Each structure stands twice: as structure tokens, then as C-alpha cells.
């Protein structure tokens, strides 16, 4: 690729961000003069790209919204990003597998052989979300209700009619959730998009309520940990595990791991219950010492007694 062609590709890539770019900023970003930017913009217009010149103190250039663009150009990094994103569509939890395959095939056809070979070399298997797929139409309908602040009417997986004022959509581990104020239960609720069937038309416009958390992602994480407002486990214990950091850290989840001088690890780990905390520690299969708090010491004694009783029952002792 020649220097001028590479520069045009870089300019096109920047302009596709759909914002106004002052000529001086483009010149600095591309390492050229403002005059060169003007000339390159004219060349892109000749190729069929609709680029507007915006006048005024905050003026510059921007790609015209809604334009019918010629085949898009991708640099190497963008090509890799597109290939990874489209192949990873199954892991998104949205039923877009066939559409993603078609999109990747269409984009591949307009790329030079060098980039086609690079994309063809990227192959991997995504997360299996069979049975949890969200219909794109459902995602679109719920997203519109959130954006327009309209009451969402839908049937849950049992077929029961529900009404909520949707606040936000959050994707987590291949599942999609909408957080909303349930009008029938007069409280905040979390709904799975793969378990709902929106009704049309949507309901009345509502005034959004203040979420009882810093943001929607924090609220979802807190609720999944058994809290209403704070993103933390109700039970958090501290232990010392006789294993090196490299064998503990990858499997500690959201726990805190500190390497000690003797090669062991101090681990702070949480769960819904003290028995759950203990189970998270036992699974490492190594000696450990409970540091606290007292409820975790109690759980060790109680669980130990239950395990001993279970063993006696098995042996008939």
C-alpha cells in the first residue's frame, strides 16, 4: 500500500467515527499539513464518500449520516477486530449466528487477499450459550423501550403478563438482563431477555426513577451477590492457603490474593453463605488456615462435624 493510499485509509477510518474533526486535529493525527487533509478529503469525495465540511469555530469535517457508502476499507487491526467480533457472536447470547457468518463473508469479499488470509487464520470456538439465546427482535424492542422511557409490557416464561418501567439493559457472561421498576410489585426487578416476550404496542411514557446503586451494572452485580445496593458478597472470609500465587490467583474469581514470604497465599474470598466461602477454599485441595472472621471459624467446625457424621453413617460406626 502506497503512502498516499495508506493515508487515505487512515483518514477514512477516523472519519467513520461519525463526529466533527477539525482540520488541524486531522492534520496532527495523520502527521500531514491541513492542506494535505483538504486534498485527501477531496479525493475521498471523488471515490464516492459523502464528507461534509462544517463551518464555524468548531467546524471541520464529518462523514454524512445515512450516506450510502462504498465498500468500507479496513486496516489490518480493524480487519482482525471485525473477524474476532463476528466469530464471537454466539458468545454474545443474541441469536445472530447466521447473520454474523453472512456479514463476515460479505466483508471478506471486498478485502485484499493479504487481509483475507489473515482473517481466515483466525478461528476459535465461542462460549456455548445454547438454550439462552435472545431473539434480536426482543433485544431491539426492549432497547427501544429503555431509550424512549416507555412502559414495557411482556409475558414471562410462564406466560404471565408483566409490566415494568425499564431502566437499562446489561449483558453479563452471555446473558442479557433488563433492570426495571415492576409496576405490579412496586419494586425494582431484574428480568432475563431470553425469558420474555414483549407485547406491542408498548405502554405510556414514564419519568425514570433513580436506581438504588451507582449504575445498572453495579446494581445487577450486587443483586446477584445477594445485596440490594452494594456490589459485595454478604459473607467474606480470609484464609491462608499453602499454595503459590500462580496456582491460586487464576481460580480465585473476584477474591483478593496476596503472596506471602513463605510461598503461601492470603486469600480474601466471598460467597452467599459461610459454608459457600468454605467450599470456595476447600476446592483448592490444599492445607489452609482460617484467619477470620468468627462466623467462618464456626462454619469450619459445623461442616467438619457434618462431614464426620456422614463418614460414620457410611461406615456404620
Number of C-alpha atoms within 10 A of each C-alpha: 7 7 8 10 11 12 18 19 18 16 19 20 15 17 19 14 11 12 14 16 20 18 19 15 13 21 18 12 12 17 12 13 13 17 12 16 23 15 11 18 22 13 13 16 13 10 11 12 20 19 19 15 18 14 10 7 7 9 13 18 21 20 21 17 12 7 11 10 12 10 12 13 17 20 14 12 9 12 19 18 13 17 24 17 15 18 18 18 20 22 20 23 27 22 19 17 17 11 12 18 14 13 14 18 12 12 17 19 11 14 18 11 11 9 18 17 12 13 20 11 11 11 11 8 9 13 13 13 17 10 8 17 21 22 16 13 13 18 19 11 17 26 17 15 22 21 12 13 18 21 24 26 22 20 15 17 12 8 11 9 14 18 20 24 27 30 22 19 22 16 15 13 10 17 18 21 19 23 23 25 20 19 15 9 11 9 10 18 17 19 17 18 24 20 19 22 20 21 16 10 9 17 16 12 13 12 8 14 12 9 16 13 15 12 12 18 17 17 22 26 18 19 17 15 18 18 16 16 17 18 19 20 19 15 19 20 22 22 21 20 25 19 19 15 18 10 11 21 17 10 12 17 12 12 15 14 21 15 18 14 7 9 11 17 24 22 23 20 22 24 20 16 17 21 18 17 22 22 13 16 24 13 9 16 10 10 11 17 12 18 15 14 14 11 15 23 16 14 17 16 12 13 14 12 12 12 12 12 13 12 12 11 10 9 8 7 7
